[in-house]
Amino acid sequence: MSPPDPPGIGEVDSGLADENARLRAELAELRLARERETRDLSQAQSLLQAIAEHAPIVIYAKDTGGRFILSNQRHAALLDRSPFEVLGKREQDLIAPEAAAEIDAGTAVAIHERRIVTSEVTIPLRDGEHTFWESVFPLIDRDGHCYGLGGIATDVSERKRMEFEQRRTRDALLQREKMAALGGLVAGVAHEINTPLGVALTAVTHGQQILKRLADEVERGTLTRGELRRALVDLDDSCALTVDNLRRGAHLITSFKKVAVDQSSEGVRRVALCEWLQDVVASLRPMLRAARVEHEVRCAPGPALELAVGALTQVVTNLVQNACVHAFAPEQHERRLVLGARVGGDSLQLECADNGRGIAREHASRVFEPFFTTRRGEGGSGLGMHIVHNIVVERFGGRIELDPSHAGTRWTIELPLGTPAIRRVEE
């Protein structure tokens, strides 16, 4: 017969059994938690993989040696390969050396400086050049070590193509509007110059008739001293009238030549501000006269400027044309237009103000929209003020504003000096 257990042994065995059961339960819970964590991680990895594979953008990753360790379907398809064929290769193994060098330069900056690098890159691929907006970023582990580089890129080739087409269309419209303005200028000047030339021709013809009469009287021997004096006075008047009108015509032609050359040129030339503005307005007088608009030029003498005269002439021409077409009601008799220019501080300020009916509040926010016009079918193209805005803002880096407090329409333009399009000439 075995000796009896020492006192308390049963309680110890029971406690050990309970502890063992508790540990087994905790171990089971840990195993279940680990299984859930593994399952959740697998699901997350599958989700990320699905996102990467089906995203409409390029997604890739490289190790620190520049070899691809991830390539989604979009990335591989652009390279005309499968993702498996891309893995392990470098940029220079897949694309042109120049493009590869440009990408590797951004990669080096992102890794060494440990920051996101965003850039626009153009890569020649098998189906042509593609432009990408790309961001690359370092991959950092928990210990703070960089073990690679991630990258995402959006193919913006179509957007760039559309932007190019928009610029080309806008430039074509601008050129067409410039040629239309120049054609109107030619027609107006031709009509304007007809008057002084007609007067000069009449005066010369009258002088010829006087000379013929004198010659006849000399031939007949009937010429008297009084008749000779009267003939000389008439000839002097005819010559004076001829010279005055020929000078007027010459001035019109000179002004037209300057403005025509300026409107068809994109170059920069030196001008005296007031003289240039007077020449432009002189070329626009036929348009102003046809619209029965009295005009005034207010120009403060200032320093000589080098400016893109063609572009600025287009601005003034379009503003005047816009006023002649839109500013005045048919029944308005007193029509006035004031054009002003001055150099103040570091800018050139231009002003165009009329005493017309003004711009309706609902139209004020749309005046710079292309093809917006309130005179559709009556000669309004809807491009004049759009072109003015583009030239002022894009070519000169300036601003144009509509003064809402003015009775009529008042445009103010401010162009900064010191840009390639306009600068002060130092004497």
C-alpha positions in Angstrom: 0.0 0.0 0.0 1.4 3.4 -1.1 2.1 6.0 1.5 -0.4 8.9 1.5 0.4 12.1 -0.4 1.8 14.9 1.7 -0.6 17.5 2.7 -1.3 20.2 0.0 -0.1 18.2 -3.0 -3.6 17.8 -4.4 -4.2 21.5 -4.2 -0.9 22.1 -6.1 -1.8 19.6 -8.9 -5.2 21.2 -9.2 -3.6 24.7 -9.5 -1.1 23.5 -12.1 -3.9 22.0 -14.1 -5.9 25.2 -13.9 -2.8 27.3 -14.9 -2.1 24.9 -17.8 -5.7 25.2 -19.0 -5.5 29.0 -18.8 -2.3 29.0 -20.7 -3.7 26.7 -23.4 -6.7 29.0 -23.7 -4.5 32.1 -24.1 -2.3 30.3 -26.6 -5.4 29.4 -28.6 -6.6 33.0 -28.5 -3.1 34.1 -29.6 -3.2 31.6 -32.4 -6.6 32.8 -33.5 -5.5 36.4 -33.3 -2.4 35.6 -35.3 -4.5 33.8 -37.9 -6.8 36.8 -38.0 -3.8 39.2 -38.3 -2.3 37.0 -41.1 -5.7 36.8 -42.9 -6.2 40.6 -42.6 -2.7 41.3 -43.7 -3.2 38.9 -46.7 -6.4 40.7 -47.5 -4.7 44.1 -47.3 -1.9 42.9 -49.5 -4.4 41.5 -52.0 -6.3 44.8 -51.9 -3.2 46.9 -52.4 -2.0 44.5 -55.2 -5.4 44.8 -56.9 -5.3 48.6 -56.6 -1.8 48.7 -58.0 -2.6 46.3 -60.8 -5.9 48.0 -61.9 -5.0 51.7 -61.2 -5.1 53.8 -64.4 -1.7 55.3 -63.4 1.8 54.0 -63.4 2.9 52.5 -60.1 6.4 51.0 -59.5 9.1 50.5 -56.9 12.9 50.1 -57.2 15.6 49.0 -54.8 18.5 51.3 -54.0 20.4 50.0 -57.0 17.7 51.2 -59.3 16.3 47.8 -60.2 12.6 47.4 -60.4 11.0 45.4 -57.6 7.4 46.3 -58.4 5.8 47.1 -61.8 2.0 47.3 -62.2 0.2 46.4 -65.4 0.0 50.0 -66.6 3.7 50.5 -66.2 4.6 47.3 -67.9 2.1 47.8 -70.7 3.7 51.2 -71.6 7.0 49.5 -71.8 5.5 46.8 -74.0 6.5 44.1 -71.5 4.9 41.9 -68.8 5.4 42.9 -65.1 7.6 39.9 -64.7 9.9 41.0 -67.6 10.3 44.4 -65.9 11.4 43.1 -62.5 15.1 43.2 -61.9 15.8 45.6 -64.8 17.0 49.3 -64.6 15.6 52.3 -66.5 18.4 52.1 -69.1 17.5 48.5 -69.9 14.0 49.6 -70.9 13.9 53.1 -72.3 16.2 55.6 -74.2 19.4 56.5 -72.4 18.6 60.3 -72.2 15.2 59.7 -70.7 16.7 57.1 -68.3 19.4 59.5 -67.1 16.7 62.2 -66.4 14.6 59.8 -64.4 17.7 58.4 -62.5 18.7 62.0 -61.6 15.3 62.5 -59.8 15.6 59.1 -58.2 19.0 59.9 -56.7 17.7 63.2 -55.3 14.7 61.4 -53.7 16.9 58.7 -52.1 19.8 60.9 -50.9 17.6 63.8 -49.7 14.8 61.5 -48.5 12.1 63.7 -49.9 9.3 63.5 -52.6 10.5 64.7 -56.0 7.8 65.7 -58.5 8.6 66.4 -62.2 7.3 66.3 -65.7 9.2 63.8 -67.9 8.9 63.0 -71.6 9.8 59.5 -72.6 10.0 58.1 -76.2 8.1 54.8 -76.2 7.3 52.4 -79.0 4.0 54.1 -79.9 5.5 57.6 -79.7 6.5 60.1 -77.1 4.6 60.1 -73.8 4.7 62.9 -71.2 4.2 61.9 -67.5 3.6 63.9 -64.3 5.7 61.8 -61.9 6.3 61.7 -58.2 9.0 59.5 -56.6 9.5 59.0 -52.9 11.9 57.1 -50.7 10.8 53.8 -49.0 11.9 53.8 -45.3 11.8 50.8 -43.0 11.0 50.8 -39.3 14.7 51.4 -38.4 14.8 54.5 -40.5 16.9 52.9 -43.3 16.0 53.7 -47.0 15.7 50.4 -48.8 14.2 51.6 -52.1 12.1 54.0 -54.0 8.4 54.2 -54.9 7.0 56.0 -57.9 3.6 57.0 -59.3 3.1 58.7 -62.7 0.1 59.9 -64.7 0.2 60.0 -68.4 -0.6 63.6 -69.4 0.2 63.2 -73.1 -3.3 63.7 -74.2 -3.8 66.8 -72.0 -0.5 68.2 -73.3 -1.7 67.6 -76.9 -5.0 69.3 -76.2 -3.2 72.3 -74.5 -1.0 72.6 -77.6 -4.1 72.5 -79.9 -5.7 75.1 -77.8 -2.7 77.4 -78.0 -2.5 76.8 -81.7 -6.2 77.6 -82.2 -5.9 80.7 -80.0 -2.9 81.9 -81.9 -4.7 81.3 -85.2 -7.7 83.3 -83.9 -5.4 86.0 -82.7 -3.7 86.2 -86.1 -7.1 86.2 -87.9 -8.3 89.0 -85.7 -5.1 90.9 -86.3 -5.4 90.5 -90.0 -9.1 91.6 -89.9 -8.1 94.7 -87.9 -5.4 95.4 -90.4 -7.8 94.9 -93.3 -10.2 97.4 -91.7 -7.3 99.8 -91.1 -6.3 99.6 -94.8 -9.9 100.2 -95.9 -10.3 103.1 -93.5 -7.0 104.8 -94.4 -7.7 104.3 -98.1 -11.0 106.1 -97.6 -9.4 108.8 -95.4 -6.5 109.5 -97.8 -8.9 109.9 -100.8 -10.0 113.3 -99.5 -6.6 115.1 -99.4 -5.5 113.5 -102.6 -8.7 114.5 -104.3 -8.3 118.1 -103.1 -4.7 118.1 -104.2 -5.7 116.8 -107.7 -8.4 119.4 -108.0 -5.9 122.2 -107.1 -3.3 121.0 -109.5 -5.9 120.7 -112.3 -7.0 124.3 -111.5 -3.4 125.4 -111.7 -3.0 123.7 -115.1 -6.0 125.5 -116.4 -4.6 128.9 -115.2 -1.3 128.2 -116.9 -3.1 127.2 -120.1 -5.1 130.4 -120.0 -1.9 132.5 -119.5 -0.2 130.6 -122.3 -3.1 131.4 -124.6 -3.2 135.1 -123.7 0.6 135.3 -124.2 0.3 133.7 -127.6 -2.4 136.2 -128.6 -0.6 139.1 -127.0 -3.6 140.1 -124.9 -2.1 139.4 -121.4 -2.3 142.4 -119.1 -0.4 143.1 -115.9 -3.6 142.8 -113.8 -4.5 139.5 -115.3 -1.0 138.2 -114.7 -1.1 139.3 -111.0 -4.5 137.6 -110.5 -3.2 134.4 -112.2 -0.1 134.4 -110.0 -2.2 134.7 -106.9 -4.5 131.9 -108.0 -1.5 129.7 -108.8 0.0 130.4 -105.4 -3.3 129.4 -103.7 -3.5 126.2 -105.8 0.1 125.3 -105.0 -0.4 126.0 -101.3 -3.6 123.9 -101.2 -1.8 121.1 -103.1 1.2 121.1 -100.8 -1.0 121.1 -97.6 -3.1 118.2 -98.8 -0.2 116.2 -100.0 1.5 116.7 -96.6 -1.7 115.6 -94.9 -1.8 112.5 -97.1 1.8 111.8 -96.5 1.2 112.0 -92.7 -1.7 109.5 -93.0 0.5 107.1 -95.0 3.4 107.4 -92.5 1.1 106.8 -89.6 -0.5 103.8 -91.4 2.9 102.3 -92.2 4.0 102.5 -88.6 0.8 101.0 -87.3 0.6 98.3 -90.0 4.2 97.2 -89.4 3.6 97.2 -85.6 0.4 95.1 -85.9 2.1 92.5 -88.1 5.3 92.4 -86.0 6.0 90.5 -82.7 9.2 92.3 -82.1 10.2 94.9 -79.5 11.3 98.4 -80.6 12.0 101.7 -79.0 9.2 104.3 -79.0 8.2 107.6 -77.6 5.0 106.7 -75.8 2.9 109.8 -76.8 4.1 109.7 -80.4 3.3 106.0 -80.7 -0.2 106.5 -79.2 -0.9 109.5 -81.5 0.1 107.4 -84.5 -2.2 104.6 -83.5 -5.1 106.9 -82.9 -4.5 108.6 -86.3 -4.8 105.3 -88.0 -8.1 104.7 -86.2 -9.7 108.0 -87.1 -11.7 106.6 -90.0 -13.3 104.1 -87.7 -14.0 106.8 -85.1 -15.4 109.1 -87.7 -17.7 106.4 -89.1 -19.1 105.8 -85.6 -19.5 109.5 -85.0 -17.2 109.4 -82.0 -15.2 112.4 -80.8 -11.9 111.4 -79.3 -9.3 112.8 -77.0 -5.7 111.6 -76.4 -4.3 112.3 -72.9 -0.6 111.3 -72.7 1.9 112.5 -70.1 5.4 112.8 -71.6 7.7 110.2 -70.1 10.8 108.2 -70.7 11.4 106.3 -73.9 10.3 102.7 -73.8 11.2 99.5 -75.6 8.0 97.6 -76.0 6.2 94.9 -78.1 4.4 97.5 -80.2 2.5 95.0 -82.3 0.8 93.5 -79.2 0.1 96.8 -77.5 -1.2 98.3 -80.8 -3.6 95.4 -81.0 -4.8 96.2 -77.5 -5.6 99.8 -78.3 -7.2 98.9 -81.6 -9.5 96.4 -80.1 -10.5 98.7 -77.2 -11.4 101.5 -79.7 -13.2 99.0 -82.0 -15.1 97.6 -79.0 -16.2 101.1 -78.0 -17.3 102.0 -81.6 -19.3 98.8 -82.0 -20.8 98.4 -78.5 -20.6 101.5 -76.4 -23.2 103.8 -77.8 -26.9 103.5 -78.3 -28.1 104.3 -81.8 -30.0 107.4 -80.6 -27.0 108.8 -78.6 -25.7 111.9 -80.4 -22.8 113.1 -78.1 -20.3 110.3 -78.3 -16.9 110.8 -76.6 -13.9 108.5 -76.2 -10.8 109.3 -74.1 -7.5 107.4 -74.5 -4.8 108.0 -71.9 -1.3 106.7 -71.3 1.4 107.5 -68.7 4.4 105.9 -67.0 4.1 105.9 -63.2 6.5 104.2 -60.9 7.3 100.8 -62.3 4.4 100.4 -64.6 2.8 101.8 -67.8 -0.9 102.7 -67.3 -3.4 102.9 -70.1 -7.0 104.1 -70.0 -9.9 103.9 -72.4 -13.1 105.5 -71.3 -16.3 106.4 -73.1 -19.6 108.1 -72.2 -21.7 105.3 -73.6 -24.4 103.1 -72.1 -21.9 101.0 -70.1 -21.8 97.2 -69.7 -24.7 95.4 -68.1 -24.0 93.9 -64.7 -24.9 90.4 -65.9 -22.4 90.7 -68.8 -19.5 92.3 -66.9 -18.1 88.9 -65.6 -18.2 87.5 -69.2 -16.6 90.2 -71.3 -13.3 88.3 -71.5 -14.8 85.0 -72.5 -14.0 83.9 -76.1 -16.9 84.3 -78.5 -19.1 86.2 -76.0 -20.7 89.1 -77.7 -24.0 91.0 -77.5 -23.9 91.9 -81.2 -23.9 88.4 -82.7 -24.7 88.8 -86.4 -24.0 92.5 -86.4 -20.2 92.4 -86.7 -19.3 91.3 -83.2 -16.9 88.3 -83.2 -16.7 87.9 -79.4 -12.9 87.7 -79.6 -11.8 91.3 -79.3 -11.8 91.7 -75.5 -10.6 88.0 -75.1 -7.6 88.9 -77.2 -7.0 92.1 -75.2 -7.1 90.1 -71.9 -4.7 87.5 -73.2 -2.2 90.0 -74.5 -2.3 92.1 -71.3 -2.1 89.2 -68.9 0.1 86.6 -70.8 2.3 88.8 -73.0 2.9 91.7 -70.7 2.2 90.1 -67.3 -0.2 92.9 -66.5 -3.8 93.4 -65.5 -6.9 94.9 -67.0 -9.9 96.1 -65.0 -13.4 97.5 -65.6 -14.3 100.5 -63.5 -17.8 99.8 -62.2 -18.3 103.4 -60.9 -17.7 105.1 -64.3 -20.7 106.5 -66.2 -20.1 104.5 -69.4 -17.3 102.1 -69.8 -13.8 102.7 -68.4 -11.0 100.2 -68.9 -7.7 100.6 -66.9 -4.6 98.6 -67.9 -1.4 98.4 -65.8 1.7 96.8 -67.4 4.8 96.2 -65.3 8.0 97.7 -66.6 11.2 95.5 -66.7 9.7 92.5 -68.6 10.9 91.3 -72.0 7.7 92.9 -73.5 8.2 96.3 -72.1 11.0 98.2 -70.3 12.3 101.6 -69.7 15.1 102.9 -71.9 17.9 104.3 -69.8 19.4 107.4 -71.5 
